[in-house]
Amino acid sequence: MSKLNSNQQDLALHVLDKLKHVKLLLPIPPLAVLEGLFEVLFYTSMQTEESHLVKVTVTLIDPDNPDPKPPKRIVAERWSVVPFDAPLEYNIRTLTKLSNAADPSTTSLAVYYNAAGKLFIWGMIDQAIHYQSFLNYESDSGSEQPGLFQVSISNVGTLNVLFDYELLATLKQNVLVSRYLDVFTIGPVSKILKDNAVGLKEELNDFLKENYPGEPPEEWETFIDELWIQTISRLLLRIQNYRHGGAMLITDSHPDADIKYSIRYNRLKMAMARYAKEMIRNYMVESMIDDELDRGKRVILKDWYQEEGRSLVAKEEIGDEIKGAISFLASQTCVDGVLLFDRDMTSRGFGVVLKSRKMPRKIYVAHTSTAAPKSLKAADPMHFGTRHRSMIAYCWNHPEALGLVVSQDGDIRAFHRVEEKLIMWENIKTQQFLKSRKIKRTGGGGSQ
């Protein structure tokens, strides 16, 4: 095995620094253990098994104390560790072989170290599908991440480190990424998406006035913004999972866009509206029941409980509809060309060829979500591939447009013209971020 390179050492130092700056219920591993963990995984990612790339997830978890603070209520789908009869060596060969039996979407390998700092594989962790589904907005709840943290091989030379629900760092082809831009929450990209949701907000405001006239709309407008951005994130994550690369263009006018497969698909938009309405109905009837119980009422109208159950079932069904619509749209990016949306998220077609040719002399890579002037670094657009260059040219010539490009290796970039500069954001944050019981905190733990 080659000597640990500087970027692998930087990854180990970055993770160690993170662990030292939170109050953990679990012991912090020595730096040498982290270095050994990442070194073996990095070189495993260079291997193939039966001509396929190796993809595997390992979890650093103590066999003597795998679940230091379980929740008060254990849900049926919560993770468990299935131990091997005897620990296995932690090396490239073992990881490569086990990867065939440990799909990262469903399974993680339990890894720990002994008193001498030697790593070993002691079991397999099940039910990872629920954790992954929650991370990718495919479900409203999911079991917390087991162990101290997880490391996944997602591509050749690519390691992703997750701590709680947070993508802590990525080592990609010996480049360490430890900071991710939350462009969907703050800055020009966020403003565009929130402005695009105005039609849905108006529809929901009308719904509130008609059905719940005393309910203030402001909080529900925030919910709509979150739902809208979550849906965009889910679509990007689904495209990313295909490992084909793809692109989305959001704009109301389509000059310089040759739509090869023209369709009009508004099911995603319609489903989001119905989902939000059922969310309101469910919240309102639950609040009415809780208020009556707080007043000491022992008899609650049966109709209220029926409506509570009906709205909950309807919300879950529409959630599945949204999931299906996202999958339907994401698969269309596997055809060469761009997936085209109006600002209200009505799809207008796919396989779209962007014909704008005039390029800016420079583009500006933003290192903050807000694209603050001091954070901008000039770059030559000709250094990028065809998919990126066509999006750069289109967004430069059509300032109202927002372009989103997913490269074959999974990188997600956003493009938008801000005044006289074409801005590119990269290392974009797209997944859920919460805290779990591994971090000490006051108050009770959840139910998952």
C-alpha positions, 0 to 999 in steps of 0.5 A, a space after each residue: 500500500 502506498 504511503 498516506 498522502 497529504 489529502 488523506 491526512 488532511 481528511 483525518 485531521 478535519 474529521 478529528 477536529 470536528 469530533 473534538 469540537 462537539 460533546 460526544 457520548 462516544 470516545 474519540 479515535 486517535 489520529 492514527 486510527 482515522 488515517 488508517 481507516 481512510 487510507 484503506 478505504 481510499 485504495 479500496 476505491 481504486 479496485 474493481 470486483 467482477 469488473 464493477 467499481 467497489 462501493 461500500 460504507 463503513 461505520 466506526 462503531 464500538 462492539 462493546 457499546 454500539 448503542 450508548 443512548 437508545 431512544 425511549 421508543 424503539 421503532 420497528 425499522 431501527 438499525 441493528 448490528 449483526 456480528 460476525 462469529 469472529 472479527 475480520 481483518 480490515 484491509 483492501 481485500 476484505 472490503 472488496 469482497 464484502 462490498 458484494 454483500 453490503 449494498 451501501 443503500 441498505 447495509 453498512 460494515 461495522 468497523 472498530 479498533 483495538 487497544 493497539 489501534 488496529 482496525 477490524 470489521 466485526 459485523 454488518 448493520 442493517 436497515 440503512 435504507 431508512 437512514 438513506 431515504 431520510 437523507 434524500 428527502 424520500 421519507 419524513 423520518 428515519 433512524 439516526 445514524 449508528 456509531 460515531 460516523 460513516 465513510 462511503 466509497 461512492 466512486 473511484 478515489 471518492 470518500 464521503 464522510 457523514 457525521 450525524 446527518 451531515 456530509 462532513 467532508 469529501 475526498 475526491 481524486 485527492 482533493 478535499 472538500 470540507 465546506 458546502 454551499 447552502 445556495 438553496 437557503 440563502 443567496 441569489 439561487 435561493 431567491 430565484 427558487 423562492 420567487 418561483 414558488 409565488 404561484 403556489 403560495 398564492 394558491 395556498 393563501 386562497 385556500 387558507 382564506 376560504 377554509 381557515 380564515 384566521 390562520 396567518 399565511 406567513 408560516 405556511 409561506 415558509 413551509 412552501 419555500 422549504 417544500 419547493 427547495 426540498 423538491 429541487 434537491 430531491 430531483 438533483 439527488 435522483 439525477 446524481 444517483 444515475 451517474 450519467 450526468 444531467 442538466 436542468 434549466 429553469 426559465 419561462 422563456 425558451 429562446 435558443 432552446 431546441 426541445 427534442 422531446 417536447 412534453 408538458 408535465 405539471 404533475 409535480 407542481 400539482 402534487 406539491 399543491 395538494 400535499 401542502 393543502 393536506 399538510 394544512 388540513 392535518 395540522 389544523 385538525 390536530 391543533 383543534 383536538 389538542 386544544 380541546 384536550 388541553 381544556 379538559 374535554 373528554 369527548 372529542 368529535 368523531 369527525 375530527 379524528 376521522 379527518 385527522 386520519 384521512 388527511 394523514 393518509 392523503 398526505 402520505 399518498 401524495 408524498 408517494 406521488 411526488 416521489 414517483 414524479 421526481 423519478 419520472 423526471 430524473 430518468 429523462 436526464 439520461 438522454 443527452 440534453 437538458 431537462 427544461 422547466 418553467 419557473 413553476 416547475 412544469 416540465 416542457 421537455 427533455 433532450 433539449 439542445 441549448 443553442 446560445 453561442 456567445 460566451 462570457 470571457 470569464 465566469 466567476 466561481 463563488 465560494 459563498 452562497 451569497 456570491 459576495 464580491 470578495 468570494 468570487 474567483 475568475 475562471 475560464 469557461 473553456 476549461 469546462 466540458 460541453 454540458 457546462 459550456 452550453 449552460 454557461 452560454 445560455 445563462 449568460 445570454 438569458 439572465 432570468 435563467 437558472 441552470 443546474 448541472 450534475 456531472 458524471 462524477 456527481 458534482 452539482 453546480 448552479 449557474 446564474 447571471 448576476 448583473 454583469 457576471 456569470 456566477 457558478 456555485 459548486 459543492 452545493 449542499 443538497 441533503 438533510 442536516 440534523 443532530 442526533 443523540 450522539 451529541 450531548 444535549 438537554 431535553 428528551 430524545 426523539 422517537 426514532 
